[in-house]
Amino acid sequence: MLMTTNDDDHLHSADIEKSRLRRLTSAVFRASALVYLHSVISGDHPQCPEIMNNVTETVECLRRAEDVSTARHVVHSMVFNICVCGCLSDDPQFRNYFLQLLQEQQMETAGNCALVCDLIRRVWTSREGGMPVDWRVVMRDVLLI
């Protein structure tokens, strides 16, 4: 079978899109992994500068993925990472953004996004007293693991 120029262009375009998707997913993973790492090192303190900076970086990476036609795949593969960042954010705009991403994902796919939203909200409610909340304990309680 002979490929026409349009077929070559389409394949090249698809490869570029896949490569961009991988880079964006990797960037979200890297930034959110640093949030997790700093929560282990410093505790579950959303005001820790390293946690705040990397939550911000995670949001920026997720926003860069919004214009990708397959952005839902980035969110789908990063639900746990979004959960960690959501649990460790006190910024109301970031909190709303994380919930919105998860709620949109829940509408598009079967999965546990609704449960993750519930988990994040429980962490926020528990932290209203100003004390750090170990999101892992809340996760264990919610998921009964």
Secondary structure, DSSP 8 states (H G I E B T S, - for coil): ----HHHHHHHHHHHHHHHHHHHHHHHHHHHHHHHHHHHHHH-S-TT-HHHHHHHHHHHHHHHHHTTSTTHHHHHHHTHHHHHHHHHT---HHHHHHHHHHHHHHHHHS-SSHHHHHHHHHHHHHHHTTSS---HHHHHHHHHT-
